[in-house]
Amino acid sequence: MSKHYNVLFLCTGNSARSIMAECALNRWGSGRFRAFSAGSRPRGEVHPMTIEILRRLNYDTTALRSKSWEEFARPGAPPLDFVFTVCDQAAKEPCPVWPGQPMTAHWGVEDPVLFEGSEEQKLRYWLKIYTYLENRIKIFVNLPIEALDRLALQRRLDEIGKTTPPDTAPDL
């Protein structure tokens, strides 16, 4: 029986990228991974476009919420195996001390909240960002984690953060 891994995705506002990554890993992780997301300065609500994209991709969005990374540094929080930053701002901030020394990597993608355009252009752009994250997550869930030593695994995690996305995103 393989180990279950807890993964935390971090961003500043915890309203878009980290939420999408949490959903994607919970889908593609096949029960081996349990994903969470949080922010250094959470907005307090999930961005409406995040909800729209996830609903169109058949995710249940009812339990999603914007929350502080402090929830995961407290006693009684799920023990973390991996922590990934998905925005440049959170990657530069001093993170809390995570109990258990989880492995970390930066998997930054552009902030879709900053994108300006028509509603259709925004949908396409947000879907592109989701696809970037989903692509990295699919690579991650297929790593032979148990067979890699810590140094080799860290190299692979760092490489995943540098992967370029596929040329096309799924249609909504």
C-alpha positions in Angstrom: 0.0 0.0 0.0 1.4 3.4 -1.0 1.7 6.4 1.3 -0.8 9.2 1.2 0.8 12.6 0.7 -0.5 16.0 2.0 0.3 18.9 -0.4 -0.2 22.6 0.3 -0.4 25.1 -2.6 0.5 28.7 -1.6 -0.3 32.0 -3.2 -0.7 35.5 -1.8 -4.5 35.9 -2.0 -5.6 32.2 -2.1 -8.4 33.1 -4.6 -7.3 31.7 -7.9 -4.1 29.8 -8.7 -3.7 27.9 -5.4 -7.4 27.0 -5.4 -7.2 25.7 -8.9 -4.1 23.7 -8.1 -5.8 22.2 -5.0 -8.7 21.1 -7.1 -6.6 19.6 -9.8 -4.4 17.6 -7.5 -7.4 16.3 -5.6 -8.8 15.1 -9.0 -5.6 13.7 -10.5 -4.0 12.5 -7.3 -6.1 9.3 -7.4 -6.4 9.2 -3.6 -2.6 9.2 -3.1 -2.6 12.9 -2.6 -4.7 15.2 -0.4 -4.3 18.8 -1.6 -4.9 22.0 0.3 -4.4 25.7 -0.5 -3.8 28.8 1.4 -2.5 32.4 1.1 -0.1 34.7 2.9 -2.7 37.5 2.7 -6.0 35.7 1.8 -8.6 37.7 0.1 -11.3 36.0 2.1 -13.2 34.8 -0.9 -12.5 32.7 -4.0 -12.5 34.8 -7.1 -15.8 34.4 -9.1 -13.8 33.5 -12.3 -12.0 30.7 -10.4 -15.4 29.3 -9.4 -16.7 29.6 -13.0 -13.7 27.8 -14.5 -13.8 25.0 -12.0 -17.6 24.5 -12.4 -17.2 24.3 -16.2 -14.5 21.6 -15.6 -17.0 19.7 -13.4 -15.5 20.4 -10.0 -17.6 20.7 -6.9 -16.8 24.2 -5.7 -19.1 24.3 -2.6 -16.4 23.7 0.0 -13.8 26.0 -1.5 -12.7 28.9 0.6 -9.9 31.5 0.8 -7.8 30.9 3.9 -4.5 31.8 5.6 -1.4 29.7 5.5 -1.3 30.0 9.3 -4.0 27.3 9.5 -1.4 24.8 8.3 1.4 25.8 10.7 -0.8 25.3 13.8 -0.8 22.3 16.0 -3.3 19.8 14.8 -3.0 20.8 11.1 -2.5 18.0 8.6 1.2 17.0 8.4 2.5 18.4 5.1 4.7 16.4 2.8 5.0 19.0 0.0 4.5 22.8 -0.1 4.4 24.5 -3.6 4.2 28.2 -4.2 2.3 29.1 -7.3 2.9 32.8 -7.4 6.0 34.9 -7.3 4.9 37.0 -4.4 4.4 34.1 -2.0 7.7 32.6 -3.1 9.5 35.7 -1.9 7.7 36.0 1.4 9.1 34.4 4.6 6.9 31.3 5.1 5.8 29.9 8.4 7.9 27.0 9.7 6.1 23.9 8.5 6.2 21.0 11.0 7.9 17.9 9.6 10.1 19.7 7.1 8.0 19.2 3.9 9.7 19.4 0.5 9.1 22.7 -1.2 9.3 24.0 -4.8 8.2 27.1 -6.7 5.7 26.4 -9.5 4.9 30.0 -10.4 2.3 31.0 -13.0 0.9 34.3 -14.1 -1.8 35.9 -12.0 -5.1 35.5 -13.9 -6.7 38.2 -11.7 -4.5 40.8 -13.4 -5.6 39.8 -16.9 -7.8 42.4 -18.7 -10.1 41.7 -21.6 -13.6 40.6 -22.5 -15.4 37.9 -20.5 -14.5 35.4 -23.2 -10.9 36.4 -23.2 -10.8 36.2 -19.4 -12.3 32.7 -19.5 -9.7 31.5 -22.0 -6.8 33.1 -20.0 -8.0 31.6 -16.7 -8.3 28.2 -18.4 -4.8 28.6 -19.8 -3.5 29.2 -16.2 -5.5 26.2 -14.9 -4.0 24.1 -17.7 -0.4 25.2 -16.8 -1.1 24.0 -13.2 -2.8 20.8 -14.2 0.1 19.9 -16.5 2.6 20.2 -13.7 0.3 18.3 -11.3 0.0 15.4 -13.8 3.8 15.2 -14.0 4.0 15.3 -10.2 1.5 12.6 -9.5 3.4 10.3 -11.9 6.7 10.7 -10.1 8.0 7.5 -8.4 8.2 9.4 -5.1 9.0 6.3 -3.0 11.9 5.3 -5.3 13.6 8.7 -5.3 16.0 9.9 -2.7 15.4 13.4 -1.2 17.9 15.2 -3.5 16.7 13.5 -6.7 13.1 14.3 -5.7 13.9 17.9 -5.0 15.5 18.2 -8.5 12.4 16.7 -10.1 10.1 19.1 -8.2 12.2 22.1 -9.3 12.2 20.8 -12.9 8.4 20.6 -12.8 8.2 24.2 -11.9 10.1 25.1 -15.1 8.0 23.0 -17.4 6.2 24.8 -20.2 2.5 24.3 -20.6 0.9 22.4 -23.5 0.0 24.6 -26.5 -3.7 24.1 -26.1 -6.2 24.2 -23.3 -9.3 22.1 -23.2 -12.5 23.7 -24.5 -15.1 24.8 -22.0 
